[in-house]
């Protein structure tokens, strides 16, 4: 019970909720598109069943992700992926991933569309949430994941429009989210068993597992994501537009 009262637990909870809001904003759009052709009396059922299925699937994926992160070198790969996801958050592509989502007038077909689309689009969420959960006590990783998802899902579904408006009005929120992913990437990388365990993989350089090193790695990861993202945005801004015929 004492572990639930530690700052590390609640910091990890806050990170998971923020990650879900920033990276899970597409979920509300997916649900709306998949259920748009349902009769009015079935839309609520489609939304609820599709969301429930997506949550269960995501919890299972994160469970496997947490297990896999115990394998040497996978945290390093996950950290690099998180840096890439953070950069994409700060400097997003212009392509719209929602164009291929087809609505259906059948309830269970719409539910299946929601679940499949969420599976395809949730890879970034799974990696980021698994990384954030690493900051808490080992016995509470899955509890953190489930709690964070349960808190953030209603925010995504019913508050998605408000969240999107806030992001449009205060772009700093998105930048802070990208830097948060960079922070998690930095702390994840130095905790990989290959660089943390001095009694194994002796050919790999070891990193001291102190709080100072952890914070330094987190800051370095956050600044790296910010720098790469800003460079990409600046380069895109300098690219001359091609005139249309």
Secondary structure, 3 states (H helix, E strand, C coil): CHHHHCHHHHHHHHHHHHHHHHHCHHHHHHHHHHHCCCCHHHHHHHHHHHHHHHHHHHHHHHHHHHHHCCCCCHHHHHHHHHHHHHHHHHCCCCCCCCCCCCCCCCHHHHHHHHHHHHHHHCHHHHHHHHHHHCCCCHHHHHHHHHHHHHHHHHHHHHHHHHHHHHHHHCCHHHHHHHHHHHHHHHHHHHCCHHHHCCCCCCCCCCCCCCHHHHHHHHHHHHHHHHHHHHHHHHHHHHCCCCCCC
